[in-house]
Amino acid sequence: MENNKSFFGTQGILIALLGLTGTFSIALMILFKTNTSDAQSQSNSVKDITANVVTQQRLEKFKTEMLTSWQQEAQAKGFATDVPSNFQGAVIKEAKLPAGKKVIALTFDDGPWPNSTAQVLDILKKNNIKGTFFVVGQNVKNYPDLTKRVVTDGHTIANHTWHHWYHHMNAQAAAYEVANTTDIIYKTTGVKTSLFRPPGGIMSNGVAAYAKSNKYAVIMWSADSIDYSRPGVPKLINNIFRGARPGGIVLMHDGGGDRAHTVKALPEIISRFRNQGYEFVTVPELLEMQNQYSQVVAQKSKKP
């Protein structure tokens, strides 16, 4: 009995030791596997982070290359909006041209804007007309592709402040409104504009004063569609032709709200102007025409 007890006792100890050894071995295997898995996971994480960084770098490089391409294309096509020096800091409502020079400038405010800006651009392209677009800085930021299309389609792009505010602004706020808009236009399209139009035509809230003191040509208008109030198409057209005359600047809107009436009226507006013998020009072209005419008049006045 004692021998049997001793045997079972020894056997029990051996079994226990084997069990512990097995458990320890399993624990080591699990620990090794876990460490290996963690190491692989960390390695994969490092690889993922590296891949993301490389991808981001490639995207930034691509964006830089695209921006450079846009700027070079804009400059190559001559889409600069610099105006003759005698118009810098001046306020212009229309151009003074020789009698019989029937040209007019179509201008569009408050864009770029989803749907309506593209529709306006399509109509102008179909009719082979170049217009002048006074854009809002925050809209340029939100819709860069539409902004680029304005330029690549050959139109003039100009400054209409960042927020389109009407209230009075101190000098710092006014500078922000104008300078930041010019900056984002340049960064988006490669064009540095020197044309400015104050929202609502307001000359006394600070932005126009800043623009004038910084040698922008402040462009107003001689014919107002009043399309911001969404009149019916016939009334919108009549609003324009009531004030239209040679050398004039027509105010319309491609952004800032529902411009379905403006889009619908635009083909008829173009047709009526052409039937009256008008040609369409951009604002810089209009100012250059006045500049040349003024030089001719000045030369004639010097002759004995």
Protein Blocks (a to p, Z undefined) as FASTA:
>chain_A
ZZmmmmmmmmmmmmmmmmmmmmmmmmmmmmmmmmmmmmmmmmmmmmmmmmmmmmmmmmmm
mmmmmmmmmmmmmmmnopafbdcfklgopacfbdcddehiacdddddehiacehjlmmmm
mmmmmnopacdddddfklmmmmmmlmmmmmmnopacddebjnopabdcdfklmmmmmmmm
mmmmmmmnopacfbdcdehhiaknommmmmmmnopacdddfbdfklmnopafklmmmmmm
mmgcehiacdddfehiafklmmmmmmmmmmmmmmnopacddfklmmmmmmmmmmmmmmmm
mpZZ
